[in-house]
């Protein structure tokens, strides 16, 4: 492993990567935020500052509460080593050996010598992973990662190539936030004696920290673009509808990739899951206050046990709380209750494939088609099921599996991006763009050809050959690019960073890449070879409108 790292980084860089965190070397960039001075790591034309706390650790009495700001009024007397990542957050399945509650950190990549006053645009990435479950990623040594075999975390999505791909014209950030039970435990008791949707609140706190401090890294605090995929993309939409769109957000743009909103738990569902947690931790007490006090005092091992013994029907996810989240996204979008930010939204061609499973074991009947959709969306009425059958006629598909794959993708992944862009454009936001990503992750494709251009394919090209694994148990690593893969990675990163720089993906696009028009002129198909513009069909729009109309039944 060390020889491999030395070959990639060079011996001097490797030594810096392995330097003792207890005694920071003066070599390396230093950023002074006033309350803390950060020592970073310079490699391959990018400065990296990692493991930066953005709020107080959510431990003890702060467990199951909204994030609390750090004391930023003090003056730092010493330099803090920020040359590596912070601990990742506790996942699901959970383990005491991997992850920590003290995980609320972020990472910053800047061009070398970036300084206050440069006002570089900011791109901030929020990782996916269902907001709760474990997805393996491997570490990438070229961006100062030494350990391997990480679960879903900021470490799986290094952003140094976004900085270099922009010609040093952006500052890049990615963040960690509380996941699963620790981030999204919900119940009346929690609402009255703490807070719910803490994972989303963590994200907002991280964005607010960036707004306060990114100028010291050379960034522009008033030009922040968020990006995220799957649950990360869904979280961008939760942030977009936060507080009914009545509070001015700390971000100005969104790049939402394969928006993966899980069905929002009902009150009955999240109360049942809460009861399971209190029973598993022996915290079923007479009052809500006593129960929450018990949960906060419980050892982490008890929390881990509660995560690992929960019923399969329990998912700890964002819920409607009447404040931060006032209603389902479909309702909020339909009623115009969202922030009118600059927007890019898109999906992978076959986003639905992994969710309906291997076609070799699929029941090739209409009942099998319906069952595949109802497995996730359990509240569909008979009338909605019949309408779905009519909108996806068997005659249009080669198999019931293909029928299910298409319908499943349309429920949210492949439709909500158009719906949001359309709503924004009609509300006066002309910087609204759509895309379809049409080249598969080659690593996953080689192992599972039936997945085609599967969910997470775009991540392979945006993050240096990462294979984040679209669901638990899928091993992953960073794979080297061949020539055509590198060309597509350059093109895709060029579009993303151009949007961050100008709220227009065409302005600073890679040389030779086609111009990307706004959503009223079609959507860009991004692929190896030659990307092109396509028009949406009337059938696609009809299906997308249908799924939004039944948002109360699919709970998105």
Protein Blocks (a to p, Z undefined) as FASTA:
>chain_A
ZZmmmmmnopklmmmmmpcfklccfbdcdddehjaccddddeehiacdehiafbdcdehj
lgoiacddddfkbccfbdcdfkbccdddddddddfkgocfblcccdddddehiaehklpa
cdddddehhomaacdddddfknopabghiacdfklmccklmmmmnoopaccddddddehj
llmgccfklmmnmcehklmmmmmmmmmmmmmmmmmnopafklccdddehjlmmmmmmmmm
gghlpaccfbfbdcdehiacdcdddfklmmmmmmmmmmmnopacfbfklmmmmmmmpcfk
lmmmmmmmgcfklccddddehlmpmbdfklmmmnopacdddddddddfklmmmmnopfkl
pccbfklmmmmmmmmmmmbcfklmmmmmmmmgfklpcbfklmmmmmmmmmmmmmmmmmmm
mmmmmnopabbcddddfbdcfklmmmmmmnmpaehklmmmmngoiaebjaghiacddddd
dfklmmmmmmmmmmmmmmmmnopaklmgcehiacdddfknocadddehiacdddddfklm
mmmmmmmmmmmmnoZZ
